Amino acid sequence: MLFIYSGEVPALDRRLSYELGKNHRFLTIPFAADAYWAALDARDYFRGCEINAHALSKLACNDKSQLRNELFTADAVYLPGGNTYQFLAFAKAIGLFSLLQTFESLGGIIVTESAGSIILSSDISTAAIPTTCPDENSAGITDFQAMGRLSFHVSPHYEPDAPRAGNEMEELKRLANLSNTPVLVLQDGAGIVMQGDEIIFSTGSPIWLSTTNEQPLALDLPNKADTQTKAHSLAS
């Protein structure tokens, strides 16, 4: 199961707490080995939601076997926001993607936000959008291929009332067409839950940019925070 957040999404917090149940261990991972504070901040946030959160140890940030041990003693793992390029470089260096694939196949829950969501797509193209305010490639990477868990791009933190929101949407639509890959656009407060390749829950009016329509299409899902939705196949 996969939870995709944009900003704080209380409806997803409640759903996550329900899915985890009383006895669980929730592991938060930083977006870079030298950004351990990100795991601590996430830990504190989720503990405030009455989720039994623990930050990945500093040792495991640089030790693949230790990472595996900590990951596979958890019931859920959280990939936070941060610099997308640094997160991609870090994830590849510690072999995170293959571990996440196995973790989810064994029933583990993956929870992501912002950069943590972007790196689950086939590549991190949305990190460069909007072009007026892209993520800085501070890691100096040239290979932008990512995990490929998602069959679509994710663009978080969309602000429809921002002065250049129209230009940003056009850039995202262009990306969808050029890559022949849909884009999920999320305002802060929005998010989805996936079981396999199906969206089974949604909140906050996510926007779906297809590769064939001229205008963005709102996902046909209820906007009530804790309403179970009809499953939508991304393959359809």
C-alpha positions as CSV (number, residue, x, y, z in Angstrom):
1,M,0.0,0.0,0.0
2,L,1.2,3.5,-0.8
3,F,0.2,6.9,0.7
4,I,1.1,10.0,-1.3
5,Y,1.0,13.3,0.6
6,S,1.3,16.9,-0.5
7,G,2.0,18.9,2.7
8,E,0.0,18.0,5.8
9,V,-3.0,15.9,5.0
10,P,-5.0,15.0,8.2
11,A,-7.4,12.7,6.3
12,L,-4.4,10.6,5.2
13,D,-3.0,10.7,8.8
14,R,-6.2,9.2,10.1
15,R,-6.4,6.6,7.3
16,L,-2.7,5.6,7.9
17,S,-3.3,5.2,11.7
18,Y,-6.3,3.0,10.9
19,E,-4.3,0.8,8.4
20,L,-1.4,0.4,10.9
21,G,-3.5,-0.5,13.9
22,K,-2.3,-0.4,17.5
23,N,0.9,-2.5,17.3
24,H,3.2,-1.1,14.6
25,R,6.5,0.5,14.0
26,F,6.8,3.4,11.5
27,L,10.2,4.3,10.2
28,T,11.1,7.8,8.9
29,I,14.1,8.2,6.4
30,P,15.9,11.4,5.6
31,F,16.3,12.7,2.1
32,A,20.1,12.7,2.4
33,A,22.6,11.2,4.8
34,D,23.6,14.6,6.1
35,A,20.0,15.7,6.5
36,Y,19.2,13.5,9.5
37,W,17.0,16.2,10.9
38,A,14.4,15.4,8.2
39,A,13.9,12.0,9.7
40,L,13.6,13.5,13.2
41,D,11.2,16.2,12.1
42,A,9.0,13.6,10.4
43,R,9.2,11.3,13.5
44,D,8.0,14.1,15.7
45,Y,5.1,15.0,13.3
46,F,3.8,11.4,13.1
47,R,4.1,10.9,16.8
48,G,1.8,13.9,17.2
49,C,-0.7,11.9,15.1
50,E,-0.4,9.0,17.6
51,I,1.7,6.9,15.2
52,N,4.6,4.9,16.7
53,A,7.3,6.6,14.6
54,H,11.1,6.1,14.8
55,A,13.8,7.8,12.8
56,L,16.2,5.8,10.8
57,S,19.5,5.6,12.7
58,K,22.5,7.6,11.5
59,L,24.4,4.4,11.1
60,A,21.8,3.0,8.7
61,C,22.0,6.1,6.5
62,N,25.4,4.9,5.3
63,D,25.2,1.1,5.8
64,K,23.1,-1.0,3.5
65,S,22.8,-4.0,5.8
66,Q,21.8,-1.9,8.7
67,L,19.2,-0.1,6.5
68,R,17.8,-3.5,5.5
69,N,17.6,-4.6,9.1
70,E,15.8,-1.5,10.3
71,L,13.4,-1.4,7.3
72,F,12.3,-4.9,7.6
73,T,11.5,-4.6,11.3
74,A,9.0,-1.8,10.4
75,D,5.4,-1.9,9.3
76,A,5.6,1.3,7.3
77,V,8.3,3.7,6.0
78,Y,8.1,7.4,5.3
79,L,10.0,9.2,2.5
80,P,10.0,12.9,3.3
81,G,10.2,16.1,1.3
82,G,13.5,17.8,0.6
83,N,15.8,18.3,-2.3
84,T,14.7,15.8,-5.0
85,Y,18.1,15.4,-6.6
86,Q,19.8,14.7,-3.2
87,F,17.1,12.2,-2.4
88,L,17.6,10.4,-5.7
89,A,21.3,10.2,-5.3
90,F,21.0,9.0,-1.7
91,A,18.4,6.4,-2.5
92,K,20.6,4.9,-5.3
93,A,23.7,5.0,-3.1
94,I,22.1,3.0,-0.3
95,G,20.1,0.7,-2.6
96,L,16.7,2.0,-1.2
97,F,14.6,1.2,-4.3
98,S,15.1,-2.5,-4.4
99,L,14.5,-2.7,-0.6
100,L,11.2,-0.7,-0.9
101,Q,10.0,-3.0,-3.7
102,T,10.5,-6.0,-1.5
103,F,9.1,-4.3,1.5
104,E,5.9,-3.4,-0.2
105,S,5.5,-6.8,-1.8
106,L,5.6,-8.3,1.8
107,G,2.8,-6.0,2.9
108,G,4.7,-3.0,4.1
109,I,3.2,0.5,3.7
110,I,5.2,3.2,1.9
111,V,4.3,6.8,2.8
112,T,5.7,9.7,0.8
113,E,5.6,13.4,0.5
114,S,7.0,15.8,-2.1
115,A,10.5,14.7,-3.1
116,G,9.7,11.3,-1.5
117,S,6.8,10.9,-4.0
118,I,8.7,12.2,-7.0
119,I,11.5,9.6,-6.7
120,L,8.9,6.8,-7.0
121,S,8.1,7.8,-10.6
122,S,10.1,6.6,-13.6
123,D,12.2,9.8,-13.4
124,I,12.3,13.1,-11.5
125,S,11.2,15.4,-14.3
126,T,8.7,17.3,-12.1
127,A,11.6,18.4,-9.8
128,A,12.5,20.9,-12.6
129,I,8.9,22.3,-12.8
130,P,8.1,25.1,-12.5
131,T,11.1,26.2,-14.5
132,T,10.9,29.6,-12.6
133,C,11.5,27.8,-9.3
134,P,13.0,24.3,-9.8
135,D,14.8,22.2,-7.3
136,E,18.5,22.8,-7.3
137,N,20.6,19.9,-8.6
138,S,22.9,20.3,-5.7
139,A,23.9,16.6,-5.9
140,G,25.3,17.2,-9.4
141,I,23.6,14.1,-10.8
142,T,23.1,13.4,-14.5
143,D,21.1,10.2,-14.3
144,F,17.5,11.2,-13.4
145,Q,16.0,7.7,-13.7
146,A,14.1,6.9,-10.5
147,M,12.4,3.9,-8.9
148,G,9.6,3.4,-11.4
149,R,7.0,2.3,-8.8
150,L,4.5,4.7,-10.2
151,S,3.2,4.8,-13.8
152,F,2.8,8.6,-13.5
153,H,4.7,11.7,-12.5
154,V,3.8,13.5,-9.2
155,S,3.8,17.3,-8.9
156,P,3.2,18.4,-5.3
157,H,2.6,21.8,-3.7
158,Y,0.6,23.2,-6.6
159,E,-0.8,26.6,-5.8
160,P,-3.7,27.5,-8.1
161,D,-3.8,31.1,-7.0
162,A,-0.1,31.7,-7.5
163,P,0.7,34.4,-10.2
164,R,2.4,31.8,-12.6
165,A,0.1,28.9,-11.8
166,G,-1.2,28.8,-15.4
167,N,2.4,28.6,-16.8
168,E,3.2,25.8,-14.3
169,M,0.2,23.8,-15.4
170,E,1.1,24.2,-19.1
171,E,4.7,23.0,-18.3
172,L,3.2,19.9,-16.5
173,K,0.9,19.3,-19.4
174,R,3.8,19.5,-21.8
175,L,5.7,17.0,-19.7
176,A,2.8,14.6,-19.8
177,N,2.6,14.8,-23.6
178,L,6.4,14.7,-24.3
179,S,6.9,11.8,-21.9
180,N,3.6,10.1,-22.7
181,T,3.2,9.7,-19.0
182,P,0.3,11.2,-16.9
183,V,0.9,13.7,-14.2
184,L,-0.8,13.8,-10.8
185,V,-0.9,17.4,-9.5
186,L,-1.5,17.9,-5.8
187,Q,-2.2,21.0,-3.9
188,D,-1.1,21.1,-0.3
189,G,-3.7,19.2,1.8
190,A,-4.3,16.7,-1.0
191,G,-3.3,13.1,-1.3
192,I,-4.1,9.6,-2.4
193,V,-3.8,6.1,-1.2
194,M,-2.9,3.3,-3.7
195,Q,-3.3,-0.5,-3.4
196,G,-1.1,-1.8,-6.2
197,D,-1.9,0.3,-9.2
198,E,-5.3,1.4,-8.0
199,I,-6.3,4.6,-6.3
200,I,-8.5,3.5,-3.4
201,F,-8.8,6.8,-1.5
202,S,-8.4,10.4,-2.3
203,T,-8.8,13.8,-0.5
204,G,-8.2,17.4,-1.4
205,S,-9.2,17.4,-5.1
206,P,-6.1,16.0,-6.9
207,I,-5.8,16.9,-10.6
208,W,-5.0,14.3,-13.2
209,L,-3.2,15.5,-16.4
210,S,-3.7,12.9,-19.1
211,T,-1.6,12.6,-22.3
212,T,-4.5,13.2,-24.7
213,N,-6.8,15.9,-23.3
214,E,-6.2,19.6,-23.9
215,Q,-7.4,20.5,-20.3
216,P,-6.5,19.1,-16.9
217,L,-9.0,16.6,-15.6
218,A,-10.0,16.5,-11.9
219,L,-9.9,13.0,-10.6
220,D,-13.4,11.6,-10.4
221,L,-13.1,11.0,-6.6
222,P,-15.1,12.5,-3.7
223,N,-13.5,15.4,-1.8
224,K,-14.7,14.3,1.6
225,A,-11.8,13.7,3.9
226,D,-12.6,10.2,5.2
227,T,-14.8,8.8,2.5
228,Q,-13.8,5.4,1.0
229,T,-13.7,5.9,-2.8
230,K,-14.4,3.5,-5.6
231,A,-11.1,2.1,-6.9
232,H,-9.7,3.7,-10.0
233,S,-7.3,1.8,-12.2
234,L,-4.4,3.9,-13.5
235,A,-4.2,1.5,-16.4
236,S,-7.7,2.4,-17.7
